[in-house]
Amino acid sequence: DEHVGDDGSYWNLHRSTVLLRPSPTPSTSSSSSDLIVSGCTASTIYALRGFANSTVSRCADTVVVAGPTRGVLRVVDCDRCTVVAAARRIVMTNCLETTVLCYTPRPPVWVGDNRSCKFGPHNVAYEGLREQLEEAGLMEGGSYGPNMWNAAVDIDRNFGQHGAPGSPKGEEDIVPFSTITVPPPEFNVRPLPVAPTAEYRLTLSPSPRNALSSPSGRPPNDENTHSNGRNNGSPASSSSAAPGPANIYTHILAGLPYKLPPDYHASVHARLSRVASIRSKIAASGLSGADLARLEHEIDVGFKGWLVGRGEVQTITDLMHS
């Protein structure tokens, strides 16, 4: 049976969307429970709280965006999943075509038979995340250690198929960099269904080191909601000056707590620049009202087709009904 817990436990969800909003004030108690996502298919889970340990297991075609994990994040027996998280240690076991976008101060560990799996840098930002990271010990005073996302170690290669200690042979014992990283052109930051307050937007400088003006560097709610009509909290906060779609991505870049590698930042920058260029060309085209309406209709049809192709229609519908 489906299970949605207030403490971050989600079992056997199918084609569902769950949103656990950030706590208004991070506290030790908020990161004392474990995140458990098990047996879910074709679902999207936003668990934006701090956790002691996290486990994503036996899931397929599912996206999990988790708040900081103070201990170990385990991704086990998952197929075609995406997991976004910051954790002290990350272990991937027996997964297929699964991507982990992360911050971790220690090399991720591969165990068992992982096929076509990839790692990439952490790609989400939301109000309260920095405080959660401080509480989890993954950031201190805005500073943090190197992100080891691209230094994964294959335990079976290092220590043998049965885990017996052995002598590393050299570079061949490290999972090859090119085979386990998300290519920069395929990388993007991820918007979240949590509206920022006006006060939070003001903290995002128009030209931080992670914003569009520079391809490198780092810049300076409330309850559990389940899509199937179960809403145990208040709706996301809103502001009268909500940003447009392009600005949403700009704000995410500005709010990322961890520095993106230059090639990944440049890739996101290039994508947003292309969108801005198209908008400028349309604005300067001199199209009549009727022509603009036809253009908007074609864009709308194409966008809906893209949503269907990506399987995102159900996610958006669930969030609208939350």
C-alpha positions as CSV (number, residue, x, y, z in Angstrom):
1,D,0.0,0.0,0.0
2,E,1.0,3.6,-0.6
3,H,2.5,5.3,2.5
4,V,3.3,9.0,3.0
5,G,4.7,9.9,6.4
6,D,5.1,13.2,8.0
7,D,8.7,12.3,8.9
8,G,10.0,11.6,5.4
9,S,9.0,8.0,4.7
10,Y,7.5,7.2,1.3
11,W,6.6,3.7,0.2
12,N,5.1,2.2,-3.0
13,L,4.0,5.5,-4.5
14,H,2.9,5.3,-8.2
15,R,2.6,8.3,-10.5
16,S,2.4,10.6,-7.4
17,T,4.0,13.8,-6.4
18,V,4.9,14.6,-2.8
19,L,6.2,17.9,-1.3
20,L,7.6,18.1,2.2
21,R,8.3,21.8,2.6
22,P,11.3,23.2,4.4
23,S,10.8,23.8,8.1
24,P,10.5,27.6,8.9
25,T,13.4,27.3,11.3
26,P,16.0,24.5,11.0
27,S,16.7,22.7,14.2
28,T,18.5,19.6,15.5
29,S,15.2,17.8,15.8
30,S,14.4,18.4,12.1
31,S,17.5,16.5,11.0
32,S,17.2,13.6,13.5
33,S,14.9,11.4,11.4
34,D,15.8,9.4,8.3
35,L,14.5,9.8,4.8
36,I,13.2,6.5,3.4
37,V,11.9,6.3,-0.2
38,S,11.2,2.7,-1.3
39,G,9.3,0.9,-4.0
40,C,8.2,4.1,-5.8
41,T,7.5,4.3,-9.6
42,A,7.1,7.2,-11.9
43,S,6.9,9.6,-9.0
44,T,8.5,12.9,-7.9
45,I,9.3,13.5,-4.3
46,Y,10.5,16.8,-2.8
47,A,11.7,16.2,0.7
48,L,13.1,19.6,1.6
49,R,14.1,18.9,5.2
50,G,17.3,17.9,6.9
51,F,17.8,14.2,7.6
52,A,20.1,12.0,9.7
53,N,20.5,9.4,7.0
54,S,18.7,8.8,3.7
55,T,17.8,5.7,1.6
56,V,16.3,5.5,-1.9
57,S,15.7,1.9,-2.8
58,R,13.8,-0.3,-5.3
59,C,12.5,2.8,-7.2
60,A,12.1,3.2,-10.9
61,D,11.6,6.3,-13.1
62,T,11.4,8.5,-10.0
63,V,12.9,11.8,-9.0
64,V,13.9,12.5,-5.4
65,V,15.0,15.9,-4.3
66,A,16.2,15.7,-0.7
67,G,17.4,18.2,1.9
68,P,20.8,17.8,3.4
69,T,21.7,14.4,4.9
70,R,24.0,14.6,7.9
71,G,25.2,11.0,7.5
72,V,25.0,8.6,4.6
73,L,22.8,8.7,1.5
74,R,22.2,5.2,0.0
75,V,20.8,4.7,-3.5
76,V,20.1,1.0,-3.9
77,D,18.5,-1.1,-6.6
78,C,17.1,1.9,-8.5
79,D,16.4,2.0,-12.3
80,R,16.3,5.3,-14.3
81,C,16.0,7.5,-11.2
82,T,17.4,11.0,-10.4
83,V,18.5,11.8,-6.8
84,V,19.4,15.4,-5.8
85,A,21.0,15.7,-2.4
86,A,23.9,16.9,-0.2
87,A,25.3,14.3,2.1
88,R,28.4,13.5,4.0
89,R,28.8,10.1,2.3
90,I,27.0,8.7,-0.8
91,V,26.8,5.0,-1.6
92,M,25.3,3.6,-4.8
93,T,24.6,-0.1,-5.1
94,N,23.2,-2.2,-8.0
95,C,21.6,0.7,-9.9
96,L,20.7,1.1,-13.6
97,E,20.7,4.5,-15.5
98,T,20.4,6.4,-12.3
99,T,21.8,9.9,-11.8
100,V,22.9,11.5,-8.5
101,L,23.4,15.3,-8.5
102,C,25.1,16.1,-5.3
103,Y,27.4,17.8,-2.9
104,T,29.6,15.4,-0.8
105,P,32.9,16.1,0.9
106,R,34.0,12.4,0.5
107,P,34.3,10.4,-2.8
108,P,31.0,8.7,-3.6
109,V,31.2,4.9,-3.4
110,W,30.0,2.4,-6.0
111,V,29.2,-1.1,-4.8
112,G,28.0,-4.1,-6.8
113,D,26.7,-3.9,-10.4
114,N,26.0,-0.2,-11.3
115,R,25.3,0.3,-15.0
116,S,25.1,3.6,-17.0
117,C,24.9,5.6,-13.8
118,K,26.2,9.1,-13.5
119,F,27.1,11.8,-11.0
120,G,26.8,15.6,-11.4
121,P,27.1,18.7,-9.2
122,H,24.3,19.8,-6.8
123,N,21.7,21.8,-8.7
124,V,19.0,23.2,-6.4
125,A,18.5,26.1,-4.2
126,Y,15.7,27.1,-1.9
127,E,15.0,29.4,1.1
128,G,16.5,27.9,4.2
129,L,18.8,25.5,2.5
130,R,22.0,27.2,3.7
131,E,20.8,27.0,7.3
132,Q,20.0,23.3,6.8
133,L,23.5,22.7,5.5
134,E,25.0,24.4,8.5
135,E,22.9,22.3,10.8
136,A,24.0,19.1,8.9
137,G,27.7,20.1,9.2
138,L,28.0,20.4,5.4
139,M,28.7,24.1,5.5
140,E,30.2,26.3,8.2
141,G,29.9,30.1,8.1
142,G,29.2,29.9,4.3
143,S,32.4,27.9,3.7
144,Y,32.7,24.3,2.7
145,G,35.3,21.7,1.6
146,P,35.8,20.5,-2.0
147,N,32.8,18.8,-3.7
148,M,34.0,15.2,-4.4
149,W,31.1,14.4,-6.7
150,N,33.4,13.6,-9.7
151,A,35.8,11.3,-7.7
152,A,33.7,8.2,-7.3
153,V,35.5,5.0,-6.2
154,D,34.4,1.5,-7.3
155,I,34.7,-0.7,-4.2
156,D,34.6,-3.9,-6.2
157,R,37.5,-2.7,-8.4
158,N,39.5,-1.5,-5.4
159,F,39.0,-4.4,-3.1
160,G,37.8,-7.3,-5.2
161,Q,34.3,-8.6,-6.0
162,H,33.8,-9.9,-2.5
163,G,35.0,-6.9,-0.6
164,A,38.3,-8.5,0.4
165,P,40.9,-5.8,1.0
166,G,43.5,-5.6,-1.7
167,S,46.2,-3.3,-3.0
168,P,44.9,-0.6,-5.3
169,K,46.6,-0.9,-8.7
170,G,46.5,2.8,-9.6
171,E,44.2,4.9,-11.8
172,E,42.3,1.9,-13.1
173,D,40.9,1.4,-9.6
174,I,39.0,4.7,-9.8
175,V,35.7,4.8,-11.7
176,P,36.7,6.6,-15.0
177,F,35.7,10.2,-14.9
178,S,34.2,10.4,-18.4
179,T,31.9,7.4,-17.8
180,I,30.2,8.6,-14.6
181,T,29.7,12.3,-15.0
182,V,26.7,14.1,-16.5
183,P,28.0,16.0,-19.5
184,P,27.8,19.8,-19.1
185,P,25.4,20.2,-22.1
186,E,22.9,17.8,-20.3
187,F,23.1,19.6,-17.0
188,N,20.7,22.3,-15.7
189,V,19.6,23.7,-12.4
190,R,16.2,22.5,-11.2
191,P,13.3,24.7,-10.2
192,L,11.4,23.6,-7.1
193,P,7.7,24.1,-6.3
194,V,8.4,26.3,-3.3
195,A,7.9,30.0,-3.9
196,P,10.6,32.3,-2.3
197,T,9.7,35.2,-0.2
198,A,10.5,38.7,-1.2
199,E,13.0,38.9,1.6
200,Y,14.9,35.9,0.2
201,R,15.0,37.3,-3.3
202,L,16.6,40.5,-1.9
203,T,19.5,38.4,-0.6
204,L,20.2,37.3,-4.2
205,S,22.6,39.9,-5.6
206,P,22.0,40.8,-9.2
207,S,25.7,39.9,-9.9
208,P,26.8,37.2,-7.5
209,R,29.7,34.9,-8.4
210,N,27.3,32.2,-9.4
211,A,25.0,34.4,-11.5
212,L,25.0,34.9,-15.2
213,S,27.7,37.5,-15.3
214,S,30.4,35.0,-14.4
215,P,30.8,31.3,-15.4
216,S,32.5,30.4,-12.2
217,G,32.4,30.9,-8.4
218,R,29.9,30.9,-5.6
219,P,27.6,33.7,-4.5
220,P,27.5,35.4,-1.3
221,N,7.2,26.9,4.9
222,D,6.1,24.3,6.2
223,E,4.4,20.9,6.1
224,N,4.0,17.7,4.1
225,T,1.8,17.8,1.0
226,H,0.8,14.8,-1.1
227,S,-0.6,15.2,-4.5
228,N,-3.6,12.8,-4.1
229,G,-5.6,15.3,-2.3
230,R,-3.7,15.0,1.0
231,N,-2.5,18.4,2.2
232,N,-1.1,18.5,5.7
233,G,0.1,22.0,5.6
234,S,-0.2,25.5,4.2
235,P,0.5,26.4,0.5
236,A,3.8,27.7,-0.5
237,S,4.5,31.3,0.3
238,S,4.0,33.9,-2.5
239,S,5.2,37.3,-3.4
240,S,3.7,40.1,-5.5
241,A,6.9,40.4,-7.5
242,A,7.2,36.8,-8.7
243,P,10.0,36.4,-11.2
244,G,9.4,35.3,-14.8
245,P,10.6,31.9,-16.1
246,A,14.0,33.1,-17.1
247,N,14.6,34.9,-13.8
248,I,13.7,31.8,-11.9
249,Y,16.7,30.0,-13.3
250,T,18.8,33.2,-12.7
251,H,17.7,33.2,-9.1
252,I,18.6,29.5,-8.7
253,L,22.1,30.1,-10.0
254,A,22.4,33.0,-7.6
255,G,21.2,31.0,-4.7
256,L,23.2,27.8,-5.2
257,P,25.1,27.1,-2.0
258,Y,27.9,25.3,-3.7
259,K,30.1,26.5,-6.5
260,L,29.4,25.0,-9.9
261,P,32.3,23.9,-12.0
262,P,33.0,26.5,-14.7
263,D,32.0,24.3,-17.6
264,Y,28.6,23.4,-16.0
265,H,27.9,27.0,-15.1
266,A,28.8,28.1,-18.6
267,S,26.4,25.5,-20.0
268,V,23.5,26.8,-18.0
269,H,24.5,30.4,-18.9
270,A,24.5,29.6,-22.6
271,R,21.1,28.0,-22.4
272,L,19.6,31.0,-20.6
273,S,21.3,33.3,-23.1
274,R,19.7,31.5,-26.0
275,V,16.3,31.9,-24.4
276,A,17.0,35.6,-23.8
277,S,18.1,36.0,-27.4
278,I,14.9,34.4,-28.7
279,R,12.8,36.6,-26.5
280,S,14.6,39.7,-27.7
281,K,14.2,38.7,-31.4
282,I,10.4,38.2,-30.9
283,A,10.1,41.5,-29.1
284,A,11.9,43.3,-32.0
285,S,10.2,41.4,-34.8
286,G,7.3,43.8,-35.2
287,L,4.8,41.0,-35.4
288,S,1.1,42.0,-35.4
289,G,-1.2,40.9,-32.6
290,A,-2.6,38.1,-34.7
291,D,0.8,36.8,-35.6
292,L,2.0,37.0,-32.0
293,A,-1.1,35.0,-31.0
294,R,-0.3,32.3,-33.5
295,L,3.3,32.2,-32.4
296,E,2.2,31.8,-28.8
297,H,-0.2,29.1,-29.8
298,E,2.6,27.1,-31.6
299,I,4.9,27.6,-28.6
300,D,2.2,26.4,-26.3
301,V,1.5,23.3,-28.4
302,G,5.2,22.5,-28.6
303,F,5.7,23.0,-24.9
304,K,2.8,20.7,-24.0
305,G,4.1,18.1,-26.3
306,W,7.5,18.4,-24.6
307,L,5.8,18.0,-21.2
308,V,4.0,14.9,-22.4
309,G,7.3,13.4,-23.8
310,R,9.1,14.1,-20.5
311,G,6.3,12.6,-18.5
312,E,5.9,15.9,-16.5
313,V,2.2,16.5,-17.0
314,Q,1.2,14.4,-14.1
315,T,3.7,16.1,-11.8
316,I,2.5,19.6,-12.7
317,T,-1.1,18.5,-12.3
318,D,-0.4,17.0,-8.9
319,L,1.3,20.1,-7.7
320,M,-1.6,22.3,-8.9
321,H,-4.0,20.2,-6.9
322,S,-1.8,20.1,-3.7
